[in-house]
Amino acid sequence: MKDIQDIKIHLITKSVDLTKRIRDWEELCRRVGVDPSLDRAYTAITAYRDAVNEILQEIKASNDQSTKPI
């Protein structure tokens, strides 16, 4: 099983990749004059990125709690 650091690195890499894809999509839509938020695929990929980022925040919060003395 992967340790928590490997999982965090994987999620961060995934988030960066998704953000780049979203920016590319937005740029393409801007060039052709289309609102990307009207596209279901765009909405799905942004929701996926938000979920990945939320998981990263949960991991960070749980690590912060476990390192604080009581």
PDB file with SEQRES, HELIX, SHEET and CRYST1 records, atoms N, CA, C and O in Angstrom:
SEQRES   1 A   70  MET LYS ASP ILE GLN ASP ILE LYS ILE HIS LEU ILE THR          
SEQRES   2 A   70  LYS SER VAL ASP LEU THR LYS ARG ILE ARG ASP TRP GLU          
SEQRES   3 A   70  GLU LEU CYS ARG ARG VAL GLY VAL ASP PRO SER LEU ASP          
SEQRES   4 A   70  ARG ALA TYR THR ALA ILE THR ALA TYR ARG ASP ALA VAL          
SEQRES   5 A   70  ASN GLU ILE LEU GLN GLU ILE LYS ALA SER ASN ASP GLN          
SEQRES   6 A   70  SER THR LYS PRO ILE                                          
HELIX    1 AA1 ILE A    4  VAL A   32  1                                  29    
HELIX    2 AA2 PRO A   36  LEU A   38  5                                   3    
HELIX    3 AA3 ARG A   40  THR A   67  1                                  28    
CRYST1    1.000    1.000    1.000  90.00  90.00  90.00 P 1           1          
ATOM      1  N   MET A   1       0.843  -1.194   0.000  1.00  0.00           N  
ATOM      2  CA  MET A   1       0.000   0.000   0.000  1.00  0.00           C  
ATOM      3  C   MET A   1       0.881   1.248   0.000  1.00  0.00           C  
ATOM      4  O   MET A   1       1.921   1.290   0.658  1.00  0.00           O  
ATOM      5  N   LYS A   2       0.461   2.232  -0.726  1.00  0.00           N  
ATOM      6  CA  LYS A   2       1.229   3.478  -0.795  1.00  0.00           C  
ATOM      7  C   LYS A   2       1.143   4.210   0.542  1.00  0.00           C  
ATOM      8  O   LYS A   2       0.129   4.163   1.238  1.00  0.00           O  
ATOM      9  N   ASP A   3       2.237   4.884   0.874  1.00  0.00           N  
ATOM     10  CA  ASP A   3       2.147   5.685   2.085  1.00  0.00           C  
ATOM     11  C   ASP A   3       1.497   7.026   1.753  1.00  0.00           C  
ATOM     12  O   ASP A   3       1.322   7.371   0.585  1.00  0.00           O  
ATOM     13  N   ILE A   4       1.149   7.763   2.780  1.00  0.00           N  
ATOM     14  CA  ILE A   4       0.349   8.982   2.610  1.00  0.00           C  
ATOM     15  C   ILE A   4       1.062  10.022   1.736  1.00  0.00           C  
ATOM     16  O   ILE A   4       0.412  10.766   1.001  1.00  0.00           O  
ATOM     17  N   GLN A   5       2.391  10.071   1.815  1.00  0.00           N  
ATOM     18  CA  GLN A   5       3.146  11.034   1.007  1.00  0.00           C  
ATOM     19  C   GLN A   5       3.001  10.727  -0.486  1.00  0.00           C  
ATOM     20  O   GLN A   5       2.851  11.643  -1.294  1.00  0.00           O  
ATOM     21  N   ASP A   6       3.045   9.445  -0.855  1.00  0.00           N  
ATOM     22  CA  ASP A   6       2.867   9.058  -2.263  1.00  0.00           C  
ATOM     23  C   ASP A   6       1.474   9.435  -2.762  1.00  0.00           C  
ATOM     24  O   ASP A   6       1.306   9.882  -3.896  1.00  0.00           O  
ATOM     25  N   ILE A   7       0.496   9.249  -1.908  1.00  0.00           N  
ATOM     26  CA  ILE A   7      -0.882   9.593  -2.274  1.00  0.00           C  
ATOM     27  C   ILE A   7      -1.013  11.104  -2.473  1.00  0.00           C  
ATOM     28  O   ILE A   7      -1.635  11.556  -3.435  1.00  0.00           O  
ATOM     29  N   LYS A   8      -0.426  11.882  -1.562  1.00  0.00           N  
ATOM     30  CA  LYS A   8      -0.474  13.343  -1.694  1.00  0.00           C  
ATOM     31  C   LYS A   8       0.196  13.791  -2.988  1.00  0.00           C  
ATOM     32  O   LYS A   8      -0.339  14.646  -3.694  1.00  0.00           O  
ATOM     33  N   ILE A   9       1.350  13.233  -3.305  1.00  0.00           N  
ATOM     34  CA  ILE A   9       2.052  13.597  -4.538  1.00  0.00           C  
ATOM     35  C   ILE A   9       1.198  13.263  -5.755  1.00  0.00           C  
ATOM     36  O   ILE A   9       1.110  14.055  -6.693  1.00  0.00           O  
ATOM     37  N   HIS A  10       0.569  12.092  -5.739  1.00  0.00           N  
ATOM     38  CA  HIS A  10      -0.293  11.702  -6.854  1.00  0.00           C  
ATOM     39  C   HIS A  10      -1.466  12.680  -7.014  1.00  0.00           C  
ATOM     40  O   HIS A  10      -1.782  13.100  -8.127  1.00  0.00           O  
ATOM     41  N   LEU A  11      -2.101  13.035  -5.903  1.00  0.00           N  
ATOM     42  CA  LEU A  11      -3.248  13.945  -5.966  1.00  0.00           C  
ATOM     43  C   LEU A  11      -2.836  15.351  -6.407  1.00  0.00           C  
ATOM     44  O   LEU A  11      -3.561  16.000  -7.161  1.00  0.00           O  
ATOM     45  N   ILE A  12      -1.688  15.819  -5.945  1.00  0.00           N  
ATOM     46  CA  ILE A  12      -1.201  17.129  -6.360  1.00  0.00           C  
ATOM     47  C   ILE A  12      -0.911  17.135  -7.859  1.00  0.00           C  
ATOM     48  O   ILE A  12      -1.272  18.077  -8.565  1.00  0.00           O  
ATOM     49  N   THR A  13      -0.257  16.082  -8.336  1.00  0.00           N  
ATOM     50  CA  THR A  13       0.032  15.963  -9.764  1.00  0.00           C  
ATOM     51  C   THR A  13      -1.256  15.947 -10.576  1.00  0.00           C  
ATOM     52  O   THR A  13      -1.351  16.597 -11.617  1.00  0.00           O  
ATOM     53  N   LYS A  14      -2.244  15.203 -10.094  1.00  0.00           N  
ATOM     54  CA  LYS A  14      -3.541  15.124 -10.778  1.00  0.00           C  
ATOM     55  C   LYS A  14      -4.210  16.499 -10.811  1.00  0.00           C  
ATOM     56  O   LYS A  14      -4.755  16.898 -11.840  1.00  0.00           O  
ATOM     57  N   SER A  15      -4.172  17.216  -9.702  1.00  0.00           N  
ATOM     58  CA  SER A  15      -4.781  18.540  -9.629  1.00  0.00           C  
ATOM     59  C   SER A  15      -4.119  19.513 -10.599  1.00  0.00           C  
ATOM     60  O   SER A  15      -4.804  20.277 -11.280  1.00  0.00           O  
ATOM     61  N   VAL A  16      -2.798  19.488 -10.663  1.00  0.00           N  
ATOM     62  CA  VAL A  16      -2.065  20.368 -11.582  1.00  0.00           C  
ATOM     63  C   VAL A  16      -2.435  20.037 -13.028  1.00  0.00           C  
ATOM     64  O   VAL A  16      -2.670  20.935 -13.836  1.00  0.00           O  
ATOM     65  N   ASP A  17      -2.485  18.744 -13.349  1.00  0.00           N  
ATOM     66  CA  ASP A  17      -2.839  18.326 -14.706  1.00  0.00           C  
ATOM     67  C   ASP A  17      -4.262  18.764 -15.059  1.00  0.00           C  
ATOM     68  O   ASP A  17      -4.502  19.269 -16.156  1.00  0.00           O  
ATOM     69  N   LEU A  18      -5.182  18.575 -14.152  1.00  0.00           N  
ATOM     70  CA  LEU A  18      -6.570  18.980 -14.409  1.00  0.00           C  
ATOM     71  C   LEU A  18      -6.682  20.489 -14.583  1.00  0.00           C  
ATOM     72  O   LEU A  18      -7.412  20.962 -15.454  1.00  0.00           O  
ATOM     73  N   THR A  19      -5.963  21.241 -13.763  1.00  0.00           N  
ATOM     74  CA  THR A  19      -5.991  22.702 -13.879  1.00  0.00           C  
ATOM     75  C   THR A  19      -5.469  23.147 -15.232  1.00  0.00           C  
ATOM     76  O   THR A  19      -6.034  24.050 -15.848  1.00  0.00           O  
ATOM     77  N   LYS A  20      -4.390  22.520 -15.704  1.00  0.00           N  
ATOM     78  CA  LYS A  20      -3.851  22.853 -17.027  1.00  0.00           C  
ATOM     79  C   LYS A  20      -4.869  22.538 -18.117  1.00  0.00           C  
ATOM     80  O   LYS A  20      -5.071  23.337 -19.032  1.00  0.00           O  
ATOM     81  N   ARG A  21      -5.512  21.373 -18.020  1.00  0.00           N  
ATOM     82  CA  ARG A  21      -6.516  21.011 -19.023  1.00  0.00           C  
ATOM     83  C   ARG A  21      -7.684  21.987 -19.011  1.00  0.00           C  
ATOM     84  O   ARG A  21      -8.200  22.348 -20.068  1.00  0.00           O  
ATOM     85  N   ILE A  22      -8.102  22.416 -17.830  1.00  0.00           N  
ATOM     86  CA  ILE A  22      -9.204  23.372 -17.707  1.00  0.00           C  
ATOM     87  C   ILE A  22      -8.814  24.701 -18.340  1.00  0.00           C  
ATOM     88  O   ILE A  22      -9.605  25.289 -19.078  1.00  0.00           O  
ATOM     89  N   ARG A  23      -7.613  25.179 -18.062  1.00  0.00           N  
ATOM     90  CA  ARG A  23      -7.152  26.442 -18.656  1.00  0.00           C  
ATOM     91  C   ARG A  23      -7.080  26.348 -20.173  1.00  0.00           C  
ATOM     92  O   ARG A  23      -7.472  27.281 -20.874  1.00  0.00           O  
ATOM     93  N   ASP A  24      -6.581  25.226 -20.684  1.00  0.00           N  
ATOM     94  CA  ASP A  24      -6.530  25.038 -22.134  1.00  0.00           C  
ATOM     95  C   ASP A  24      -7.933  25.067 -22.738  1.00  0.00           C  
ATOM     96  O   ASP A  24      -8.158  25.673 -23.785  1.00  0.00           O  
ATOM     97  N   TRP A  25      -8.864  24.409 -22.068  1.00  0.00           N  
ATOM     98  CA  TRP A  25     -10.248  24.369 -22.525  1.00  0.00           C  
ATOM     99  C   TRP A  25     -10.851  25.770 -22.539  1.00  0.00           C  
ATOM    100  O   TRP A  25     -11.520  26.165 -23.493  1.00  0.00           O  
ATOM    101  N   GLU A  26     -10.596  26.523 -21.445  1.00  0.00           N  
ATOM    102  CA  GLU A  26     -11.115  27.884 -21.365  1.00  0.00           C  
ATOM    103  C   GLU A  26     -10.532  28.765 -22.472  1.00  0.00           C  
ATOM    104  O   GLU A  26     -11.243  29.578 -23.063  1.00  0.00           O  
ATOM    105  N   GLU A  27      -9.251  28.603 -22.746  1.00  0.00           N  
ATOM    106  CA  GLU A  27      -8.605  29.385 -23.806  1.00  0.00           C  
ATOM    107  C   GLU A  27      -9.221  29.059 -25.165  1.00  0.00           C  
ATOM    108  O   GLU A  27      -9.506  29.961 -25.952  1.00  0.00           O  
ATOM    109  N   LEU A  28      -9.422  27.788 -25.434  1.00  0.00           N  
ATOM    110  CA  LEU A  28     -10.051  27.390 -26.693  1.00  0.00           C  
ATOM    111  C   LEU A  28     -11.456  27.984 -26.803  1.00  0.00           C  
ATOM    112  O   LEU A  28     -11.825  28.511 -27.853  1.00  0.00           O  
ATOM    113  N   CYS A  29     -12.225  27.903 -25.742  1.00  0.00           N  
ATOM    114  CA  CYS A  29     -13.580  28.456 -25.758  1.00  0.00           C  
ATOM    115  C   CYS A  29     -13.565  29.967 -25.964  1.00  0.00           C  
ATOM    116  O   CYS A  29     -14.412  30.514 -26.670  1.00  0.00           O  
ATOM    117  N   ARG A  30     -12.593  30.636 -25.340  1.00  0.00           N  
ATOM    118  CA  ARG A  30     -12.477  32.077 -25.510  1.00  0.00           C  
ATOM    119  C   ARG A  30     -12.196  32.442 -26.971  1.00  0.00           C  
ATOM    120  O   ARG A  30     -12.734  33.419 -27.493  1.00  0.00           O  
ATOM    121  N   ARG A  31     -11.343  31.640 -27.621  1.00  0.00           N  
ATOM    122  CA  ARG A  31     -10.994  31.910 -29.026  1.00  0.00           C  
ATOM    123  C   ARG A  31     -12.182  31.746 -29.959  1.00  0.00           C  
ATOM    124  O   ARG A  31     -12.306  32.477 -30.942  1.00  0.00           O  
ATOM    125  N   VAL A  32     -13.060  30.790 -29.657  1.00  0.00           N  
ATOM    126  CA  VAL A  32     -14.202  30.563 -30.552  1.00  0.00           C  
ATOM    127  C   VAL A  32     -15.489  31.210 -30.051  1.00  0.00           C  
ATOM    128  O   VAL A  32     -16.539  31.086 -30.681  1.00  0.00           O  
ATOM    129  N   GLY A  33     -15.404  31.904 -28.910  1.00  0.00           N  
ATOM    130  CA  GLY A  33     -16.556  32.643 -28.406  1.00  0.00           C  
ATOM    131  C   GLY A  33     -17.642  31.785 -27.788  1.00  0.00           C  
ATOM    132  O   GLY A  33     -18.830  32.066 -27.942  1.00  0.00           O  
ATOM    133  N   VAL A  34     -17.230  30.739 -27.090  1.00  0.00           N  
ATOM    134  CA  VAL A  34     -18.186  29.837 -26.448  1.00  0.00           C  
ATOM    135  C   VAL A  34     -17.984  29.910 -24.937  1.00  0.00           C  
ATOM    136  O   VAL A  34     -16.854  30.014 -24.460  1.00  0.00           O  
ATOM    137  N   ASP A  35     -19.071  29.854 -24.198  1.00  0.00           N  
ATOM    138  CA  ASP A  35     -19.000  29.832 -22.737  1.00  0.00           C  
ATOM    139  C   ASP A  35     -18.707  28.399 -22.280  1.00  0.00           C  
ATOM    140  O   ASP A  35     -19.544  27.518 -22.478  1.00  0.00           O  
ATOM    141  N   PRO A  36     -17.539  28.145 -21.675  1.00  0.00           N  
ATOM    142  CA  PRO A  36     -17.199  26.771 -21.290  1.00  0.00           C  
ATOM    143  C   PRO A  36     -18.122  26.204 -20.214  1.00  0.00           C  
ATOM    144  O   PRO A  36     -18.287  24.988 -20.124  1.00  0.00           O  
ATOM    145  N   SER A  37     -18.717  27.059 -19.407  1.00  0.00           N  
ATOM    146  CA  SER A  37     -19.576  26.556 -18.327  1.00  0.00           C  
ATOM    147  C   SER A  37     -20.868  25.924 -18.847  1.00  0.00           C  
ATOM    148  O   SER A  37     -21.590  25.280 -18.086  1.00  0.00           O  
ATOM    149  N   LEU A  38     -21.167  26.102 -20.140  1.00  0.00           N  
ATOM    150  CA  LEU A  38     -22.352  25.476 -20.724  1.00  0.00           C  
ATOM    151  C   LEU A  38     -22.079  24.046 -21.185  1.00  0.00           C  
ATOM    152  O   LEU A  38     -23.002  23.327 -21.569  1.00  0.00           O  
ATOM    153  N   ASP A  39     -20.817  23.638 -21.146  1.00  0.00           N  
ATOM    154  CA  ASP A  39     -20.415  22.305 -21.592  1.00  0.00           C  
ATOM    155  C   ASP A  39     -20.393  21.349 -20.399  1.00  0.00           C  
ATOM    156  O   ASP A  39     -19.733  21.619 -19.395  1.00  0.00           O  
ATOM    157  N   ARG A  40     -21.109  20.240 -20.510  1.00  0.00           N  
ATOM    158  CA  ARG A  40     -21.173  19.266 -19.408  1.00  0.00           C  
ATOM    159  C   ARG A  40     -19.811  18.666 -19.093  1.00  0.00           C  
ATOM    160  O   ARG A  40     -19.511  18.389 -17.931  1.00  0.00           O  
ATOM    161  N   ALA A  41     -18.991  18.463 -20.104  1.00  0.00           N  
ATOM    162  CA  ALA A  41     -17.663  17.893 -19.880  1.00  0.00           C  
ATOM    163  C   ALA A  41     -16.792  18.871 -19.083  1.00  0.00           C  
ATOM    164  O   ALA A  41     -16.043  18.451 -18.200  1.00  0.00           O  
ATOM    165  N   TYR A  42     -16.883  20.150 -19.383  1.00  0.00           N  
ATOM    166  CA  TYR A  42     -16.139  21.167 -18.644  1.00  0.00           C  
ATOM    167  C   TYR A  42     -16.596  21.198 -17.184  1.00  0.00           C  
ATOM    168  O   TYR A  42     -15.776  21.258 -16.268  1.00  0.00           O  
ATOM    169  N   THR A  43     -17.888  21.158 -16.985  1.00  0.00           N  
ATOM    170  CA  THR A  43     -18.430  21.149 -15.630  1.00  0.00           C  
ATOM    171  C   THR A  43     -17.943  19.921 -14.866  1.00  0.00           C  
ATOM    172  O   THR A  43     -17.608  20.014 -13.686  1.00  0.00           O  
ATOM    173  N   ALA A  44     -17.906  18.779 -15.533  1.00  0.00           N  
ATOM    174  CA  ALA A  44     -17.457  17.546 -14.891  1.00  0.00           C  
ATOM    175  C   ALA A  44     -15.982  17.616 -14.514  1.00  0.00           C  
ATOM    176  O   ALA A  44     -15.606  17.209 -13.415  1.00  0.00           O  
ATOM    177  N   ILE A  45     -15.152  18.120 -15.403  1.00  0.00           N  
ATOM    178  CA  ILE A  45     -13.715  18.157 -15.114  1.00  0.00           C  
ATOM    179  C   ILE A  45     -13.400  19.166 -14.007  1.00  0.00           C  
ATOM    180  O   ILE A  45     -12.497  18.935 -13.202  1.00  0.00           O  
ATOM    181  N   THR A  46     -14.121  20.264 -13.959  1.00  0.00           N  
ATOM    182  CA  THR A  46     -13.899  21.218 -12.869  1.00  0.00           C  
ATOM    183  C   THR A  46     -14.373  20.640 -11.537  1.00  0.00           C  
ATOM    184  O   THR A  46     -13.745  20.868 -10.503  1.00  0.00           O  
ATOM    185  N   ALA A  47     -15.467  19.902 -11.557  1.00  0.00           N  
ATOM    186  CA  ALA A  47     -15.940  19.248 -10.338  1.00  0.00           C  
ATOM    187  C   ALA A  47     -14.948  18.178  -9.874  1.00  0.00           C  
ATOM    188  O   ALA A  47     -14.721  18.019  -8.675  1.00  0.00           O  
ATOM    189  N   TYR A  48     -14.367  17.456 -10.808  1.00  0.00           N  
ATOM    190  CA  TYR A  48     -13.360  16.446 -10.490  1.00  0.00           C  
ATOM    191  C   TYR A  48     -12.141  17.090  -9.838  1.00  0.00           C  
ATOM    192  O   TYR A  48     -11.632  16.596  -8.831  1.00  0.00           O  
ATOM    193  N   ARG A  49     -11.675  18.199 -10.418  1.00  0.00           N  
ATOM    194  CA  ARG A  49     -10.529  18.913  -9.831  1.00  0.00           C  
ATOM    195  C   ARG A  49     -10.864  19.421  -8.433  1.00  0.00           C  
ATOM    196  O   ARG A  49     -10.035  19.332  -7.528  1.00  0.00           O  
ATOM    197  N   ASP A  50     -12.060  19.947  -8.251  1.00  0.00           N  
ATOM    198  CA  ASP A  50     -12.464  20.430  -6.938  1.00  0.00           C  
ATOM    199  C   ASP A  50     -12.491  19.288  -5.916  1.00  0.00           C  
ATOM    200  O   ASP A  50     -12.108  19.476  -4.761  1.00  0.00           O  
ATOM    201  N   ALA A  51     -12.945  18.109  -6.344  1.00  0.00           N  
ATOM    202  CA  ALA A  51     -12.972  16.951  -5.448  1.00  0.00           C  
ATOM    203  C   ALA A  51     -11.560  16.519  -5.063  1.00  0.00           C  
ATOM    204  O   ALA A  51     -11.302  16.196  -3.903  1.00  0.00           O  
ATOM    205  N   VAL A  52     -10.657  16.511  -6.022  1.00  0.00           N  
ATOM    206  CA  VAL A  52      -9.253  16.156  -5.736  1.00  0.00           C  
ATOM    207  C   VAL A  52      -8.671  17.152  -4.736  1.00  0.00           C  
ATOM    208  O   VAL A  52      -8.003  16.755  -3.782  1.00  0.00           O  
ATOM    209  N   ASN A  53      -8.920  18.434  -4.948  1.00  0.00           N  
ATOM    210  CA  ASN A  53      -8.407  19.453  -4.033  1.00  0.00           C  
ATOM    211  C   ASN A  53      -9.025  19.328  -2.642  1.00  0.00           C  
ATOM    212  O   ASN A  53      -8.349  19.561  -1.640  1.00  0.00           O  
ATOM    213  N   GLU A  54     -10.289  18.967  -2.576  1.00  0.00           N  
ATOM    214  CA  GLU A  54     -10.941  18.776  -1.282  1.00  0.00           C  
ATOM    215  C   GLU A  54     -10.319  17.606  -0.525  1.00  0.00           C  
ATOM    216  O   GLU A  54     -10.111  17.688   0.685  1.00  0.00           O  
ATOM    217  N   ILE A  55     -10.023  16.524  -1.230  1.00  0.00           N  
ATOM    218  CA  ILE A  55      -9.366  15.375  -0.604  1.00  0.00           C  
ATOM    219  C   ILE A  55      -7.989  15.786  -0.082  1.00  0.00           C  
ATOM    220  O   ILE A  55      -7.604  15.402   1.023  1.00  0.00           O  
ATOM    221  N   LEU A  56      -7.252  16.559  -0.868  1.00  0.00           N  
ATOM    222  CA  LEU A  56      -5.945  17.046  -0.413  1.00  0.00           C  
ATOM    223  C   LEU A  56      -6.081  17.880   0.860  1.00  0.00           C  
ATOM    224  O   LEU A  56      -5.269  17.747   1.775  1.00  0.00           O  
ATOM    225  N   GLN A  57      -7.084  18.723   0.923  1.00  0.00           N  
ATOM    226  CA  GLN A  57      -7.304  19.535   2.123  1.00  0.00           C  
ATOM    227  C   GLN A  57      -7.646  18.667   3.333  1.00  0.00           C  
ATOM    228  O   GLN A  57      -7.200  18.945   4.446  1.00  0.00           O  
ATOM    229  N   GLU A  58      -8.427  17.629   3.117  1.00  0.00           N  
ATOM    230  CA  GLU A  58      -8.770  16.705   4.209  1.00  0.00           C  
ATOM    231  C   GLU A  58      -7.517  15.994   4.727  1.00  0.00           C  
ATOM    232  O   GLU A  58      -7.341  15.832   5.935  1.00  0.00           O  
ATOM    233  N   ILE A  59      -6.656  15.577   3.810  1.00  0.00           N  
ATOM    234  CA  ILE A  59      -5.410  14.914   4.215  1.00  0.00           C  
ATOM    235  C   ILE A  59      -4.546  15.886   5.016  1.00  0.00           C  
ATOM    236  O   ILE A  59      -3.987  15.523   6.051  1.00  0.00           O  
ATOM    237  N   LYS A  60      -4.441  17.118   4.533  1.00  0.00           N  
ATOM    238  CA  LYS A  60      -3.640  18.119   5.226  1.00  0.00           C  
ATOM    239  C   LYS A  60      -4.203  18.378   6.619  1.00  0.00           C  
ATOM    240  O   LYS A  60      -3.449  18.456   7.589  1.00  0.00           O  
ATOM    241  N   ALA A  61      -5.512  18.510   6.722  1.00  0.00           N  
ATOM    242  CA  ALA A  61      -6.141  18.770   8.019  1.00  0.00           C  
ATOM    243  C   ALA A  61      -5.917  17.606   8.977  1.00  0.00           C  
ATOM    244  O   ALA A  61      -5.647  17.822  10.158  1.00  0.00           O  
ATOM    245  N   SER A  62      -6.025  16.383   8.485  1.00  0.00           N  
ATOM    246  CA  SER A  62      -5.829  15.233   9.363  1.00  0.00           C  
ATOM    247  C   SER A  62      -4.370  15.125   9.797  1.00  0.00           C  
ATOM    248  O   SER A  62      -4.094  14.724  10.928  1.00  0.00           O  
ATOM    249  N   ASN A  63      -3.429  15.478   8.914  1.00  0.00           N  
ATOM    250  CA  ASN A  63      -2.016  15.478   9.287  1.00  0.00           C  
ATOM    251  C   ASN A  63      -1.725  16.564  10.305  1.00  0.00           C  
ATOM    252  O   ASN A  63      -0.946  16.345  11.232  1.00  0.00           O  
ATOM    253  N   ASP A  64      -2.337  17.735  10.148  1.00  0.00           N  
ATOM    254  CA  ASP A  64      -2.133  18.828  11.100  1.00  0.00           C  
ATOM    255  C   ASP A  64      -2.653  18.449  12.482  1.00  0.00           C  
ATOM    256  O   ASP A  64      -2.023  18.774  13.488  1.00  0.00           O  
ATOM    257  N   GLN A  65      -3.795  17.765  12.541  1.00  0.00           N  
ATOM    258  CA  GLN A  65      -4.371  17.367  13.815  1.00  0.00           C  
ATOM    259  C   GLN A  65      -3.519  16.301  14.505  1.00  0.00           C  
ATOM    260  O   GLN A  65      -3.385  16.308  15.729  1.00  0.00           O  
ATOM    261  N   SER A  66      -2.945  15.388  13.724  1.00  0.00           N  
ATOM    262  CA  SER A  66      -2.175  14.304  14.327  1.00  0.00           C  
ATOM    263  C   SER A  66      -0.813  14.757  14.827  1.00  0.00           C  
ATOM    264  O   SER A  66      -0.206  14.069  15.648  1.00  0.00           O  
ATOM    265  N   THR A  67      -0.314  15.899  14.352  1.00  0.00           N  
ATOM    266  CA  THR A  67       0.996  16.375  14.787  1.00  0.00           C  
ATOM    267  C   THR A  67       0.908  17.366  15.930  1.00  0.00           C  
ATOM    268  O   THR A  67       1.936  17.699  16.520  1.00  0.00           O  
ATOM    269  N   LYS A  68      -0.281  17.852  16.267  1.00  0.00           N  
ATOM    270  CA  LYS A  68      -0.432  18.812  17.374  1.00  0.00           C  
ATOM    271  C   LYS A  68      -0.540  18.051  18.689  1.00  0.00           C  
ATOM    272  O   LYS A  68      -1.306  17.093  18.793  1.00  0.00           O  
ATOM    273  N   PRO A  69       0.221  18.472  19.690  1.00  0.00           N  
ATOM    274  CA  PRO A  69       0.090  17.816  20.997  1.00  0.00           C  
ATOM    275  C   PRO A  69      -1.244  18.180  21.651  1.00  0.00           C  
ATOM    276  O   PRO A  69      -1.799  19.251  21.408  1.00  0.00           O  
ATOM    277  N   ILE A  70      -1.726  17.301  22.454  1.00  0.00           N  
ATOM    278  CA  ILE A  70      -3.032  17.517  23.135  1.00  0.00           C  
ATOM    279  C   ILE A  70      -2.819  18.304  24.407  1.00  0.00           C  
ATOM    280  O   ILE A  70      -3.779  18.592  25.123  1.00  0.00           O  
TER     281      ILE A  70                                                      
END                                                                             
